[in-house]
Amino acid sequence: AEDEPTTRGAALEVLTHIAYRKGDTDVAKKLAADALKAYQQAGSLSGIQSCHRTLGLIASKDPEQSELAISHFEVTLQISELQRQQVELNESGADRAGFFARHAYTNERLNDLLVEKGDVSRALEVAEMAKARSFQDLLAQNLAGEDSEDASEFVTLDEALEQWPDQTCAVEFFIGSRYAYAFCVFPGGDVSAHRLSDSD
């Protein structure tokens, strides 16, 4: 498969997962890096995304590599966002829901790392991307006016928070498979994140 980079990348990625499951982290990282190069040669966005997700998962196991894990997950998220915009929103919402389900764990791990790092505004934005950006879309619609179509496409979360009303507070919940968070938006647009436990 020397002249077929996509096939070579897929084979290397399979070997990556085998090494990772065996606990051979160094081997898994090398194989994933080789797979990434093959996918880049082929111009395969889905392959590039998959490799960055795997490299992020490997790095996230080591607390000292949390920044590296975040960088890999951020690349994965940006590619996902490009792909999300190509997914049709049908009447049942099944296509869009299926897309978010496939990327849920990556967003979840990135969200955990960002909260631990203290970057709560970015964590809220990631939480929005993981759940169809419901809160961000609502903010954008309110700020741009109900008659404005596709308002969420040009109003970012940061822009929305900068214009947050002085007399308004809001709470958004993010429920993951490992942790649940409450994001609190205060008057002026300041954001805090709180990991919830049973006692809460």
C-alpha positions in Angstrom: 0.0 0.0 0.0 3.0 2.2 -0.5 1.2 4.2 -3.2 -2.1 4.2 -1.3 -1.7 6.6 1.7 -5.3 6.2 2.9 -5.0 2.4 3.1 -1.6 2.7 4.7 -3.0 5.2 7.2 -6.0 2.9 8.1 -3.7 0.0 8.6 -1.4 2.0 10.8 -4.3 3.2 12.8 -5.5 -0.3 13.5 -2.0 -1.2 14.7 -2.1 2.0 16.9 -5.3 0.8 18.7 -3.9 -2.6 19.2 -0.7 -1.2 20.8 -2.7 1.2 22.9 -4.9 -1.5 24.2 -1.8 -3.6 25.1 -0.4 -0.7 27.0 2.4 0.0 24.6 2.0 3.8 24.7 5.3 4.7 23.0 4.6 2.3 20.2 1.0 3.6 19.9 2.2 7.2 19.6 4.7 6.4 16.9 2.2 4.4 14.9 -0.4 7.2 15.3 2.1 9.8 14.1 2.9 7.6 11.1 -0.8 7.2 10.4 -1.3 10.9 10.6 1.4 11.5 8.0 -0.3 9.0 5.7 -3.7 10.7 6.1 -2.2 14.1 5.5 -0.6 12.8 2.3 -4.0 11.5 1.3 -5.8 14.7 2.3 -8.2 12.7 4.5 -9.9 15.0 7.0 -11.7 12.1 8.8 -8.4 10.2 9.1 -6.5 13.2 10.4 -9.3 13.8 12.9 -9.2 10.2 14.0 -5.4 10.3 14.6 -5.6 13.5 16.6 -8.4 12.1 18.7 -6.3 8.9 19.4 -3.2 11.0 20.2 -5.3 13.2 22.5 -6.6 10.1 24.3 -3.1 8.8 24.8 -1.8 12.1 26.1 -4.8 12.6 28.4 -3.7 9.6 30.4 -0.7 11.5 31.6 -1.5 14.7 33.8 1.8 16.2 32.7 0.7 16.1 29.0 -2.7 17.7 29.5 -1.7 20.7 27.3 -0.7 18.3 24.5 -3.9 16.4 24.9 -5.9 19.7 24.7 -4.1 20.7 21.5 -4.9 17.3 19.8 -8.5 17.5 20.9 -8.8 21.0 19.7 -7.7 20.0 16.2 -10.3 17.1 16.4 -13.0 19.6 17.4 -12.2 22.1 14.7 -12.4 19.4 12.0 -15.6 18.1 13.6 -17.1 21.7 13.4 -16.2 21.8 9.6 -17.9 18.5 9.1 -20.9 19.5 11.3 -21.7 22.3 9.0 -22.1 19.8 6.1 -24.6 17.6 8.0 -28.2 18.3 7.0 -30.7 19.0 9.8 -33.6 16.8 8.8 -37.1 17.0 10.4 -36.3 14.4 13.0 -32.9 15.8 13.7 -31.5 12.2 13.4 -28.6 13.1 11.1 -27.3 15.9 13.3 -27.9 13.9 16.5 -26.0 10.9 15.1 -23.1 13.2 14.3 -22.8 14.6 17.8 -23.1 11.1 19.3 -20.1 10.0 17.3 -18.0 12.8 18.7 -19.4 13.0 22.2 -16.5 11.4 24.1 -13.8 13.5 22.5 -15.7 16.7 23.4 -16.3 15.3 26.9 -12.6 14.7 27.5 -11.6 18.1 26.2 -14.2 19.7 28.4 -12.8 17.9 31.5 -9.3 19.1 30.7 -10.3 22.7 30.1 -12.2 22.8 33.4 -9.2 21.4 35.2 -7.0 24.0 33.5 -9.4 26.8 34.6 -10.3 27.8 31.0 -14.0 27.7 31.8 -15.2 30.0 29.0 -13.6 27.7 26.4 -15.1 24.7 28.3 -18.6 26.2 28.0 -18.0 26.7 24.3 -16.9 23.1 23.9 -19.9 21.9 25.8 -22.0 23.9 23.4 -20.4 22.2 20.4 -21.1 18.8 22.1 -24.8 19.5 22.3 -25.7 21.3 19.1 -24.8 24.7 20.5 -28.3 25.2 21.8 -27.3 27.9 24.3 -25.0 29.7 21.9 -27.7 29.6 19.2 -30.3 31.1 21.6 -27.9 33.9 22.6 -27.1 34.7 19.0 -30.8 34.8 18.1 -31.6 37.1 21.0 -28.7 39.4 20.3 -29.1 39.5 16.5 -32.9 39.7 16.5 -35.5 37.1 15.9 -35.9 38.1 12.3 -32.2 37.5 11.5 -31.6 34.1 9.8 -28.5 32.0 10.6 -27.6 34.5 13.4 -25.5 31.8 15.2 -23.2 31.6 12.2 -21.7 35.0 12.8 -22.2 35.6 16.6 -19.6 33.6 18.6 -19.9 32.6 22.2 -17.3 35.2 23.3 -19.2 37.9 21.4 -22.4 36.9 23.1 -20.9 36.9 26.5 -19.4 40.4 25.9 -22.9 41.6 25.3 -24.4 39.7 28.2 -27.1 41.7 30.1 -26.1 43.2 33.4 -29.2 42.0 35.2 -29.2 38.4 34.0 -27.7 35.1 35.2 -28.0 31.7 33.5 -27.0 28.1 34.3 -26.2 25.5 31.7 -25.7 21.9 32.6 -23.4 19.5 30.7 -23.9 15.8 31.5 -21.1 13.5 30.4 -20.4 9.8 31.0 -17.9 10.6 33.7 -18.8 13.9 35.2 -21.6 16.5 35.2 -21.0 20.2 35.2 -23.0 23.4 35.9 -21.8 26.4 34.0 -22.9 29.7 35.5 -23.0 32.9 33.5 -23.1 36.0 35.7 -24.0 39.6 34.9 -21.3 41.0 32.7 -20.6 37.7 31.1 -18.3 36.1 33.6 -18.4 32.3 33.6 -17.7 29.7 36.3 -17.8 25.9 36.1 -18.7 23.5 38.9 -18.3 19.8 38.8 -21.4 18.2 40.4 -21.5 15.3 42.7 -24.4 13.2 44.3 -24.5 15.5 47.3 -25.3 18.5 45.0 
